Amino acid sequence: MTTQTPRPRISAQQAHRNRPLPIYVSVDEAAAVMSVSAKTIRRRISDGTIPAYQCGRRNIRIRLEDLEAAFERMPAAHW
């Protein structure tokens, strides 16, 4: 009889964090990544702040690089 070492259990959230990110994401995925609402992402697409690509009639995809560029870090305010 062989003894196997138990594999460490990881939660679904940890597994999701360890998964490589795709190049293109949906509006809902973009909203989750940036911690904003899907409506905010759609507004940014409409005003041209975030470039998006339409795949078919309803599918909209956003490049992660473009998404990150649209939400750049602001410098710290010196009060």
PyMOL Python script that loads the backbone (N, CA, C, O; Angstrom):
from pymol import cmd

cmd.read_pdbstr("""\
ATOM      1  N   MET A   1       0.834  -1.164   0.000  1.00  0.00           N
ATOM      2  CA  MET A   1       0.000   0.000   0.000  1.00  0.00           C
ATOM      3  C   MET A   1       0.893   1.246   0.000  1.00  0.00           C
ATOM      4  O   MET A   1       1.804   1.369   0.819  1.00  0.00           O
ATOM      5  N   THR A   2       0.622   2.147  -0.911  1.00  0.00           N
ATOM      6  CA  THR A   2       1.416   3.372  -0.993  1.00  0.00           C
ATOM      7  C   THR A   2       0.689   4.499  -0.282  1.00  0.00           C
ATOM      8  O   THR A   2      -0.539   4.587  -0.293  1.00  0.00           O
ATOM      9  N   THR A   3       1.465   5.331   0.318  1.00  0.00           N
ATOM     10  CA  THR A   3       0.858   6.489   0.973  1.00  0.00           C
ATOM     11  C   THR A   3       1.064   7.704   0.088  1.00  0.00           C
ATOM     12  O   THR A   3       2.168   7.981  -0.379  1.00  0.00           O
ATOM     13  N   GLN A   4       0.004   8.396  -0.121  1.00  0.00           N
ATOM     14  CA  GLN A   4       0.067   9.602  -0.932  1.00  0.00           C
ATOM     15  C   GLN A   4      -0.065  10.808  -0.025  1.00  0.00           C
ATOM     16  O   GLN A   4      -0.839  10.816   0.932  1.00  0.00           O
ATOM     17  N   THR A   5       0.705  11.815  -0.352  1.00  0.00           N
ATOM     18  CA  THR A   5       0.567  13.042   0.423  1.00  0.00           C
ATOM     19  C   THR A   5      -0.689  13.759  -0.046  1.00  0.00           C
ATOM     20  O   THR A   5      -0.932  13.855  -1.248  1.00  0.00           O
ATOM     21  N   PRO A   6      -1.474  14.253   0.867  1.00  0.00           N
ATOM     22  CA  PRO A   6      -2.709  14.929   0.457  1.00  0.00           C
ATOM     23  C   PRO A   6      -2.397  16.240  -0.268  1.00  0.00           C
ATOM     24  O   PRO A   6      -1.497  16.989   0.111  1.00  0.00           O
ATOM     25  N   ARG A   7      -3.165  16.484  -1.309  1.00  0.00           N
ATOM     26  CA  ARG A   7      -3.005  17.735  -2.044  1.00  0.00           C
ATOM     27  C   ARG A   7      -3.653  18.854  -1.246  1.00  0.00           C
ATOM     28  O   ARG A   7      -4.715  18.663  -0.652  1.00  0.00           O
ATOM     29  N   PRO A   8      -3.024  20.009  -1.230  1.00  0.00           N
ATOM     30  CA  PRO A   8      -3.650  21.105  -0.496  1.00  0.00           C
ATOM     31  C   PRO A   8      -4.941  21.538  -1.184  1.00  0.00           C
ATOM     32  O   PRO A   8      -5.006  21.620  -2.410  1.00  0.00           O
ATOM     33  N   ARG A   9      -5.947  21.808  -0.393  1.00  0.00           N
ATOM     34  CA  ARG A   9      -7.223  22.262  -0.946  1.00  0.00           C
ATOM     35  C   ARG A   9      -7.163  23.768  -1.139  1.00  0.00           C
ATOM     36  O   ARG A   9      -6.680  24.507  -0.281  1.00  0.00           O
ATOM     37  N   ILE A  10      -7.664  24.202  -2.279  1.00  0.00           N
ATOM     38  CA  ILE A  10      -7.747  25.635  -2.518  1.00  0.00           C
ATOM     39  C   ILE A  10      -9.187  25.989  -2.833  1.00  0.00           C
ATOM     40  O   ILE A  10      -9.935  25.189  -3.395  1.00  0.00           O
ATOM     41  N   SER A  11      -9.553  27.181  -2.466  1.00  0.00           N
ATOM     42  CA  SER A  11     -10.924  27.618  -2.714  1.00  0.00           C
ATOM     43  C   SER A  11     -11.090  27.986  -4.182  1.00  0.00           C
ATOM     44  O   SER A  11     -10.111  28.132  -4.913  1.00  0.00           O
ATOM     45  N   ALA A  12     -12.326  28.133  -4.595  1.00  0.00           N
ATOM     46  CA  ALA A  12     -12.609  28.539  -5.974  1.00  0.00           C
ATOM     47  C   ALA A  12     -12.049  29.927  -6.247  1.00  0.00           C
ATOM     48  O   ALA A  12     -11.591  30.212  -7.353  1.00  0.00           O
ATOM     49  N   GLN A  13     -12.088  30.793  -5.230  1.00  0.00           N
ATOM     50  CA  GLN A  13     -11.562  32.147  -5.400  1.00  0.00           C
ATOM     51  C   GLN A  13     -10.049  32.116  -5.610  1.00  0.00           C
ATOM     52  O   GLN A  13      -9.536  32.864  -6.442  1.00  0.00           O
ATOM     53  N   GLN A  14      -9.332  31.280  -4.887  1.00  0.00           N
ATOM     54  CA  GLN A  14      -7.894  31.159  -5.074  1.00  0.00           C
ATOM     55  C   GLN A  14      -7.568  30.585  -6.443  1.00  0.00           C
ATOM     56  O   GLN A  14      -6.619  31.026  -7.091  1.00  0.00           O
ATOM     57  N   ALA A  15      -8.336  29.617  -6.882  1.00  0.00           N
ATOM     58  CA  ALA A  15      -8.119  29.030  -8.202  1.00  0.00           C
ATOM     59  C   ALA A  15      -8.354  30.068  -9.282  1.00  0.00           C
ATOM     60  O   ALA A  15      -7.637  30.105 -10.282  1.00  0.00           O
ATOM     61  N   HIS A  16      -9.359  30.914  -9.083  1.00  0.00           N
ATOM     62  CA  HIS A  16      -9.655  31.972 -10.050  1.00  0.00           C
ATOM     63  C   HIS A  16      -8.500  32.970 -10.108  1.00  0.00           C
ATOM     64  O   HIS A  16      -8.149  33.443 -11.189  1.00  0.00           O
ATOM     65  N   ARG A  17      -7.909  33.294  -8.963  1.00  0.00           N
ATOM     66  CA  ARG A  17      -6.783  34.234  -8.937  1.00  0.00           C
ATOM     67  C   ARG A  17      -5.551  33.664  -9.619  1.00  0.00           C
ATOM     68  O   ARG A  17      -4.781  34.412 -10.221  1.00  0.00           O
ATOM     69  N   ASN A  18      -5.351  32.356  -9.537  1.00  0.00           N
ATOM     70  CA  ASN A  18      -4.169  31.727 -10.120  1.00  0.00           C
ATOM     71  C   ASN A  18      -4.300  31.488 -11.617  1.00  0.00           C
ATOM     72  O   ASN A  18      -3.311  31.186 -12.285  1.00  0.00           O
ATOM     73  N   ARG A  19      -5.508  31.620 -12.149  1.00  0.00           N
ATOM     74  CA  ARG A  19      -5.747  31.385 -13.570  1.00  0.00           C
ATOM     75  C   ARG A  19      -5.192  32.552 -14.382  1.00  0.00           C
ATOM     76  O   ARG A  19      -5.387  33.705 -13.999  1.00  0.00           O
ATOM     77  N   PRO A  20      -4.503  32.283 -15.494  1.00  0.00           N
ATOM     78  CA  PRO A  20      -3.999  33.389 -16.312  1.00  0.00           C
ATOM     79  C   PRO A  20      -5.148  34.187 -16.912  1.00  0.00           C
ATOM     80  O   PRO A  20      -6.174  33.627 -17.297  1.00  0.00           O
ATOM     81  N   LEU A  21      -4.963  35.497 -16.986  1.00  0.00           N
ATOM     82  CA  LEU A  21      -6.008  36.368 -17.519  1.00  0.00           C
ATOM     83  C   LEU A  21      -6.061  36.289 -19.036  1.00  0.00           C
ATOM     84  O   LEU A  21      -5.019  36.189 -19.683  1.00  0.00           O
ATOM     85  N   PRO A  22      -7.251  36.333 -19.613  1.00  0.00           N
ATOM     86  CA  PRO A  22      -7.366  36.344 -21.073  1.00  0.00           C
ATOM     87  C   PRO A  22      -6.988  37.714 -21.622  1.00  0.00           C
ATOM     88  O   PRO A  22      -6.939  38.692 -20.876  1.00  0.00           O
ATOM     89  N   ILE A  23      -6.723  37.786 -22.913  1.00  0.00           N
ATOM     90  CA  ILE A  23      -6.362  39.051 -23.545  1.00  0.00           C
ATOM     91  C   ILE A  23      -7.589  39.940 -23.672  1.00  0.00           C
ATOM     92  O   ILE A  23      -7.505  41.143 -23.426  1.00  0.00           O
ATOM     93  N   TYR A  24      -8.726  39.370 -24.050  1.00  0.00           N
ATOM     94  CA  TYR A  24      -9.973  40.115 -24.214  1.00  0.00           C
ATOM     95  C   TYR A  24     -10.973  39.676 -23.152  1.00  0.00           C
ATOM     96  O   TYR A  24     -11.059  38.493 -22.822  1.00  0.00           O
ATOM     97  N   VAL A  25     -11.731  40.635 -22.620  1.00  0.00           N
ATOM     98  CA  VAL A  25     -12.738  40.325 -21.611  1.00  0.00           C
ATOM     99  C   VAL A  25     -14.075  40.934 -22.018  1.00  0.00           C
ATOM    100  O   VAL A  25     -14.130  41.864 -22.822  1.00  0.00           O
ATOM    101  N   SER A  26     -15.144  40.398 -21.454  1.00  0.00           N
ATOM    102  CA  SER A  26     -16.484  40.932 -21.710  1.00  0.00           C
ATOM    103  C   SER A  26     -16.702  42.180 -20.851  1.00  0.00           C
ATOM    104  O   SER A  26     -15.867  42.520 -20.013  1.00  0.00           O
ATOM    105  N   VAL A  27     -17.820  42.849 -21.066  1.00  0.00           N
ATOM    106  CA  VAL A  27     -18.148  44.045 -20.284  1.00  0.00           C
ATOM    107  C   VAL A  27     -18.283  43.680 -18.806  1.00  0.00           C
ATOM    108  O   VAL A  27     -17.762  44.389 -17.945  1.00  0.00           O
ATOM    109  N   ASP A  28     -18.970  42.593 -18.509  1.00  0.00           N
ATOM    110  CA  ASP A  28     -19.145  42.178 -17.115  1.00  0.00           C
ATOM    111  C   ASP A  28     -17.816  41.794 -16.465  1.00  0.00           C
ATOM    112  O   ASP A  28     -17.573  42.123 -15.304  1.00  0.00           O
ATOM    113  N   GLU A  29     -16.962  41.104 -17.209  1.00  0.00           N
ATOM    114  CA  GLU A  29     -15.647  40.740 -16.677  1.00  0.00           C
ATOM    115  C   GLU A  29     -14.787  41.979 -16.460  1.00  0.00           C
ATOM    116  O   GLU A  29     -14.068  42.071 -15.465  1.00  0.00           O
ATOM    117  N   ALA A  30     -14.859  42.932 -17.387  1.00  0.00           N
ATOM    118  CA  ALA A  30     -14.107  44.183 -17.242  1.00  0.00           C
ATOM    119  C   ALA A  30     -14.564  44.937 -16.002  1.00  0.00           C
ATOM    120  O   ALA A  30     -13.745  45.490 -15.269  1.00  0.00           O
ATOM    121  N   ALA A  31     -15.868  44.958 -15.769  1.00  0.00           N
ATOM    122  CA  ALA A  31     -16.401  45.630 -14.586  1.00  0.00           C
ATOM    123  C   ALA A  31     -15.902  44.961 -13.306  1.00  0.00           C
ATOM    124  O   ALA A  31     -15.562  45.641 -12.338  1.00  0.00           O
ATOM    125  N   ALA A  32     -15.859  43.644 -13.305  1.00  0.00           N
ATOM    126  CA  ALA A  32     -15.381  42.920 -12.127  1.00  0.00           C
ATOM    127  C   ALA A  32     -13.895  43.179 -11.888  1.00  0.00           C
ATOM    128  O   ALA A  32     -13.473  43.365 -10.747  1.00  0.00           O
ATOM    129  N   VAL A  33     -13.105  43.192 -12.958  1.00  0.00           N
ATOM    130  CA  VAL A  33     -11.666  43.425 -12.835  1.00  0.00           C
ATOM    131  C   VAL A  33     -11.389  44.814 -12.268  1.00  0.00           C
ATOM    132  O   VAL A  33     -10.509  44.973 -11.422  1.00  0.00           O
ATOM    133  N   MET A  34     -12.134  45.822 -12.728  1.00  0.00           N
ATOM    134  CA  MET A  34     -11.884  47.202 -12.322  1.00  0.00           C
ATOM    135  C   MET A  34     -12.721  47.636 -11.115  1.00  0.00           C
ATOM    136  O   MET A  34     -12.610  48.780 -10.672  1.00  0.00           O
ATOM    137  N   SER A  35     -13.544  46.754 -10.585  1.00  0.00           N
ATOM    138  CA  SER A  35     -14.399  47.044  -9.422  1.00  0.00           C
ATOM    139  C   SER A  35     -15.323  48.234  -9.658  1.00  0.00           C
ATOM    140  O   SER A  35     -15.481  49.100  -8.798  1.00  0.00           O
ATOM    141  N   VAL A  36     -15.920  48.257 -10.832  1.00  0.00           N
ATOM    142  CA  VAL A  36     -16.929  49.261 -11.178  1.00  0.00           C
ATOM    143  C   VAL A  36     -18.134  48.520 -11.743  1.00  0.00           C
ATOM    144  O   VAL A  36     -18.098  47.301 -11.910  1.00  0.00           O
ATOM    145  N   SER A  37     -19.191  49.253 -12.033  1.00  0.00           N
ATOM    146  CA  SER A  37     -20.377  48.603 -12.595  1.00  0.00           C
ATOM    147  C   SER A  37     -20.221  48.408 -14.103  1.00  0.00           C
ATOM    148  O   SER A  37     -19.411  49.073 -14.749  1.00  0.00           O
ATOM    149  N   ALA A  38     -21.003  47.496 -14.642  1.00  0.00           N
ATOM    150  CA  ALA A  38     -21.008  47.274 -16.093  1.00  0.00           C
ATOM    151  C   ALA A  38     -21.499  48.524 -16.809  1.00  0.00           C
ATOM    152  O   ALA A  38     -21.074  48.811 -17.928  1.00  0.00           O
ATOM    153  N   LYS A  39     -22.390  49.263 -16.168  1.00  0.00           N
ATOM    154  CA  LYS A  39     -22.898  50.507 -16.757  1.00  0.00           C
ATOM    155  C   LYS A  39     -21.769  51.527 -16.925  1.00  0.00           C
ATOM    156  O   LYS A  39     -21.733  52.247 -17.923  1.00  0.00           O
ATOM    157  N   THR A  40     -20.857  51.595 -15.967  1.00  0.00           N
ATOM    158  CA  THR A  40     -19.707  52.494 -16.072  1.00  0.00           C
ATOM    159  C   THR A  40     -18.827  52.098 -17.246  1.00  0.00           C
ATOM    160  O   THR A  40     -18.357  52.960 -17.988  1.00  0.00           O
ATOM    161  N   ILE A  41     -18.601  50.811 -17.419  1.00  0.00           N
ATOM    162  CA  ILE A  41     -17.793  50.341 -18.549  1.00  0.00           C
ATOM    163  C   ILE A  41     -18.474  50.706 -19.861  1.00  0.00           C
ATOM    164  O   ILE A  41     -17.816  51.179 -20.787  1.00  0.00           O
ATOM    165  N   ARG A  42     -19.783  50.491 -19.951  1.00  0.00           N
ATOM    166  CA  ARG A  42     -20.513  50.839 -21.183  1.00  0.00           C
ATOM    167  C   ARG A  42     -20.460  52.338 -21.461  1.00  0.00           C
ATOM    168  O   ARG A  42     -20.342  52.748 -22.615  1.00  0.00           O
ATOM    169  N   ARG A  43     -20.546  53.166 -20.408  1.00  0.00           N
ATOM    170  CA  ARG A  43     -20.442  54.622 -20.589  1.00  0.00           C
ATOM    171  C   ARG A  43     -19.068  55.000 -21.116  1.00  0.00           C
ATOM    172  O   ARG A  43     -18.950  55.850 -21.999  1.00  0.00           O
ATOM    173  N   ARG A  44     -18.037  54.377 -20.581  1.00  0.00           N
ATOM    174  CA  ARG A  44     -16.670  54.656 -21.038  1.00  0.00           C
ATOM    175  C   ARG A  44     -16.472  54.214 -22.485  1.00  0.00           C
ATOM    176  O   ARG A  44     -15.739  54.861 -23.233  1.00  0.00           O
ATOM    177  N   ILE A  45     -17.114  53.125 -22.884  1.00  0.00           N
ATOM    178  CA  ILE A  45     -17.046  52.681 -24.281  1.00  0.00           C
ATOM    179  C   ILE A  45     -17.756  53.698 -25.165  1.00  0.00           C
ATOM    180  O   ILE A  45     -17.249  54.053 -26.229  1.00  0.00           O
ATOM    181  N   SER A  46     -18.926  54.170 -24.736  1.00  0.00           N
ATOM    182  CA  SER A  46     -19.709  55.131 -25.529  1.00  0.00           C
ATOM    183  C   SER A  46     -18.989  56.455 -25.712  1.00  0.00           C
ATOM    184  O   SER A  46     -19.045  57.048 -26.789  1.00  0.00           O
ATOM    185  N   ASP A  47     -18.304  56.930 -24.658  1.00  0.00           N
ATOM    186  CA  ASP A  47     -17.617  58.218 -24.791  1.00  0.00           C
ATOM    187  C   ASP A  47     -16.221  58.083 -25.399  1.00  0.00           C
ATOM    188  O   ASP A  47     -15.524  59.081 -25.576  1.00  0.00           O
ATOM    189  N   GLY A  48     -15.811  56.851 -25.718  1.00  0.00           N
ATOM    190  CA  GLY A  48     -14.543  56.637 -26.410  1.00  0.00           C
ATOM    191  C   GLY A  48     -13.342  56.486 -25.494  1.00  0.00           C
ATOM    192  O   GLY A  48     -12.217  56.359 -25.977  1.00  0.00           O
ATOM    193  N   THR A  49     -13.549  56.496 -24.190  1.00  0.00           N
ATOM    194  CA  THR A  49     -12.447  56.346 -23.247  1.00  0.00           C
ATOM    195  C   THR A  49     -11.855  54.940 -23.298  1.00  0.00           C
ATOM    196  O   THR A  49     -10.642  54.760 -23.189  1.00  0.00           O
ATOM    197  N   ILE A  50     -12.727  53.949 -23.464  1.00  0.00           N
ATOM    198  CA  ILE A  50     -12.281  52.556 -23.568  1.00  0.00           C
ATOM    199  C   ILE A  50     -12.605  52.053 -24.967  1.00  0.00           C
ATOM    200  O   ILE A  50     -13.777  51.990 -25.337  1.00  0.00           O
ATOM    201  N   PRO A  51     -11.587  51.691 -25.760  1.00  0.00           N
ATOM    202  CA  PRO A  51     -11.878  51.088 -27.061  1.00  0.00           C
ATOM    203  C   PRO A  51     -12.415  49.668 -26.873  1.00  0.00           C
ATOM    204  O   PRO A  51     -11.915  48.910 -26.043  1.00  0.00           O
ATOM    205  N   ALA A  52     -13.426  49.325 -27.644  1.00  0.00           N
ATOM    206  CA  ALA A  52     -14.036  47.999 -27.540  1.00  0.00           C
ATOM    207  C   ALA A  52     -14.267  47.444 -28.936  1.00  0.00           C
ATOM    208  O   ALA A  52     -14.295  48.182 -29.921  1.00  0.00           O
ATOM    209  N   TYR A  53     -14.429  46.142 -29.000  1.00  0.00           N
ATOM    210  CA  TYR A  53     -14.599  45.444 -30.269  1.00  0.00           C
ATOM    211  C   TYR A  53     -15.877  44.627 -30.204  1.00  0.00           C
ATOM    212  O   TYR A  53     -16.119  43.910 -29.232  1.00  0.00           O
ATOM    213  N   GLN A  54     -16.683  44.737 -31.232  1.00  0.00           N
ATOM    214  CA  GLN A  54     -17.934  43.987 -31.273  1.00  0.00           C
ATOM    215  C   GLN A  54     -17.722  42.693 -32.047  1.00  0.00           C
ATOM    216  O   GLN A  54     -17.235  42.700 -33.177  1.00  0.00           O
ATOM    217  N   CYS A  55     -18.093  41.594 -31.421  1.00  0.00           N
ATOM    218  CA  CYS A  55     -17.981  40.264 -32.020  1.00  0.00           C
ATOM    219  C   CYS A  55     -19.397  39.737 -32.205  1.00  0.00           C
ATOM    220  O   CYS A  55     -20.032  39.307 -31.242  1.00  0.00           O
ATOM    221  N   GLY A  56     -19.884  39.768 -33.417  1.00  0.00           N
ATOM    222  CA  GLY A  56     -21.267  39.364 -33.641  1.00  0.00           C
ATOM    223  C   GLY A  56     -22.203  40.516 -33.345  1.00  0.00           C
ATOM    224  O   GLY A  56     -21.798  41.678 -33.370  1.00  0.00           O
ATOM    225  N   ARG A  57     -23.450  40.194 -33.065  1.00  0.00           N
ATOM    226  CA  ARG A  57     -24.444  41.250 -32.850  1.00  0.00           C
ATOM    227  C   ARG A  57     -24.420  41.823 -31.440  1.00  0.00           C
ATOM    228  O   ARG A  57     -24.651  43.018 -31.256  1.00  0.00           O
ATOM    229  N   ARG A  58     -24.145  40.987 -30.444  1.00  0.00           N
ATOM    230  CA  ARG A  58     -24.284  41.448 -29.062  1.00  0.00           C
ATOM    231  C   ARG A  58     -23.006  41.386 -28.240  1.00  0.00           C
ATOM    232  O   ARG A  58     -22.903  42.073 -27.224  1.00  0.00           O
ATOM    233  N   ASN A  59     -22.053  40.599 -28.641  1.00  0.00           N
ATOM    234  CA  ASN A  59     -20.850  40.408 -27.836  1.00  0.00           C
ATOM    235  C   ASN A  59     -19.884  41.569 -27.998  1.00  0.00           C
ATOM    236  O   ASN A  59     -19.500  41.917 -29.115  1.00  0.00           O
ATOM    237  N   ILE A  60     -19.500  42.159 -26.894  1.00  0.00           N
ATOM    238  CA  ILE A  60     -18.518  43.235 -26.880  1.00  0.00           C
ATOM    239  C   ILE A  60     -17.314  42.738 -26.093  1.00  0.00           C
ATOM    240  O   ILE A  60     -17.464  42.184 -25.004  1.00  0.00           O
ATOM    241  N   ARG A  61     -16.135  42.935 -26.639  1.00  0.00           N
ATOM    242  CA  ARG A  61     -14.904  42.516 -25.979  1.00  0.00           C
ATOM    243  C   ARG A  61     -13.974  43.715 -25.831  1.00  0.00           C
ATOM    244  O   ARG A  61     -13.937  44.607 -26.678  1.00  0.00           O
ATOM    245  N   ILE A  62     -13.227  43.710 -24.735  1.00  0.00           N
ATOM    246  CA  ILE A  62     -12.319  44.795 -24.409  1.00  0.00           C
ATOM    247  C   ILE A  62     -10.948  44.191 -24.135  1.00  0.00           C
ATOM    248  O   ILE A  62     -10.825  43.204 -23.410  1.00  0.00           O
ATOM    249  N   ARG A  63      -9.920  44.796 -24.723  1.00  0.00           N
ATOM    250  CA  ARG A  63      -8.559  44.338 -24.431  1.00  0.00           C
ATOM    251  C   ARG A  63      -8.173  44.777 -23.030  1.00  0.00           C
ATOM    252  O   ARG A  63      -8.449  45.910 -22.636  1.00  0.00           O
ATOM    253  N   LEU A  64      -7.542  43.900 -22.280  1.00  0.00           N
ATOM    254  CA  LEU A  64      -7.146  44.237 -20.914  1.00  0.00           C
ATOM    255  C   LEU A  64      -6.185  45.420 -20.879  1.00  0.00           C
ATOM    256  O   LEU A  64      -6.260  46.251 -19.974  1.00  0.00           O
ATOM    257  N   GLU A  65      -5.282  45.505 -21.857  1.00  0.00           N
ATOM    258  CA  GLU A  65      -4.342  46.632 -21.908  1.00  0.00           C
ATOM    259  C   GLU A  65      -5.086  47.951 -22.041  1.00  0.00           C
ATOM    260  O   GLU A  65      -4.743  48.929 -21.376  1.00  0.00           O
ATOM    261  N   ASP A  66      -6.111  47.985 -22.903  1.00  0.00           N
ATOM    262  CA  ASP A  66      -6.902  49.203 -23.092  1.00  0.00           C
ATOM    263  C   ASP A  66      -7.684  49.543 -21.830  1.00  0.00           C
ATOM    264  O   ASP A  66      -7.831  50.714 -21.479  1.00  0.00           O
ATOM    265  N   LEU A  67      -8.176  48.529 -21.162  1.00  0.00           N
ATOM    266  CA  LEU A  67      -8.938  48.732 -19.934  1.00  0.00           C
ATOM    267  C   LEU A  67      -8.055  49.341 -18.849  1.00  0.00           C
ATOM    268  O   LEU A  67      -8.452  50.292 -18.176  1.00  0.00           O
ATOM    269  N   GLU A  68      -6.868  48.793 -18.687  1.00  0.00           N
ATOM    270  CA  GLU A  68      -5.950  49.308 -17.675  1.00  0.00           C
ATOM    271  C   GLU A  68      -5.489  50.720 -18.012  1.00  0.00           C
ATOM    272  O   GLU A  68      -5.294  51.538 -17.113  1.00  0.00           O
ATOM    273  N   ALA A  69      -5.314  51.013 -19.290  1.00  0.00           N
ATOM    274  CA  ALA A  69      -4.891  52.352 -19.699  1.00  0.00           C
ATOM    275  C   ALA A  69      -5.981  53.386 -19.426  1.00  0.00           C
ATOM    276  O   ALA A  69      -5.677  54.538 -19.114  1.00  0.00           O
ATOM    277  N   ALA A  70      -7.230  52.991 -19.539  1.00  0.00           N
ATOM    278  CA  ALA A  70      -8.339  53.922 -19.313  1.00  0.00           C
ATOM    279  C   ALA A  70      -8.480  54.274 -17.834  1.00  0.00           C
ATOM    280  O   ALA A  70      -8.916  55.373 -17.494  1.00  0.00           O
ATOM    281  N   PHE A  71      -8.115  53.352 -16.967  1.00  0.00           N
ATOM    282  CA  PHE A  71      -8.210  53.583 -15.529  1.00  0.00           C
ATOM    283  C   PHE A  71      -6.808  53.736 -14.952  1.00  0.00           C
ATOM    284  O   PHE A  71      -6.369  52.908 -14.154  1.00  0.00           O
ATOM    285  N   GLU A  72      -6.109  54.786 -15.350  1.00  0.00           N
ATOM    286  CA  GLU A  72      -4.749  55.002 -14.863  1.00  0.00           C
ATOM    287  C   GLU A  72      -4.774  55.491 -13.425  1.00  0.00           C
ATOM    288  O   GLU A  72      -5.741  56.098 -12.966  1.00  0.00           O
ATOM    289  N   ARG A  73      -3.708  55.215 -12.748  1.00  0.00           N
ATOM    290  CA  ARG A  73      -3.586  55.634 -11.358  1.00  0.00           C
ATOM    291  C   ARG A  73      -3.392  57.141 -11.288  1.00  0.00           C
ATOM    292  O   ARG A  73      -2.621  57.726 -12.049  1.00  0.00           O
ATOM    293  N   MET A  74      -4.105  57.745 -10.364  1.00  0.00           N
ATOM    294  CA  MET A  74      -3.989  59.186 -10.166  1.00  0.00           C
ATOM    295  C   MET A  74      -2.879  59.466  -9.154  1.00  0.00           C
ATOM    296  O   MET A  74      -2.670  58.681  -8.229  1.00  0.00           O
ATOM    297  N   PRO A  75      -2.170  60.580  -9.326  1.00  0.00           N
ATOM    298  CA  PRO A  75      -1.146  60.915  -8.331  1.00  0.00           C
ATOM    299  C   PRO A  75      -1.797  61.241  -6.988  1.00  0.00           C
ATOM    300  O   PRO A  75      -2.939  61.696  -6.931  1.00  0.00           O
ATOM    301  N   ALA A  76      -1.071  61.008  -5.940  1.00  0.00           N
ATOM    302  CA  ALA A  76      -1.598  61.275  -4.604  1.00  0.00           C
ATOM    303  C   ALA A  76      -1.781  62.774  -4.404  1.00  0.00           C
ATOM    304  O   ALA A  76      -0.943  63.575  -4.820  1.00  0.00           O
ATOM    305  N   ALA A  77      -2.863  63.135  -3.774  1.00  0.00           N
ATOM    306  CA  ALA A  77      -3.129  64.546  -3.497  1.00  0.00           C
ATOM    307  C   ALA A  77      -2.351  64.961  -2.253  1.00  0.00           C
ATOM    308  O   ALA A  77      -2.280  64.224  -1.270  1.00  0.00           O
ATOM    309  N   HIS A  78      -1.783  66.127  -2.314  1.00  0.00           N
ATOM    310  CA  HIS A  78      -1.065  66.679  -1.163  1.00  0.00           C
ATOM    311  C   HIS A  78      -1.943  67.742  -0.540  1.00  0.00           C
ATOM    312  O   HIS A  78      -2.076  68.837  -1.088  1.00  0.00           O
ATOM    313  N   TRP A  79      -2.539  67.438   0.585  1.00  0.00           N
ATOM    314  CA  TRP A  79      -3.479  68.363   1.227  1.00  0.00           C
ATOM    315  C   TRP A  79      -2.727  69.378   1.975  1.00  0.00           C
ATOM    316  O   TRP A  79      -3.326  70.258   2.593  1.00  0.00           O
TER     317      TRP A  79
END
""", "prot")
cmd.dss("prot")
cmd.show_as("cartoon", "prot")
cmd.util.cbc("prot")
cmd.orient("prot")
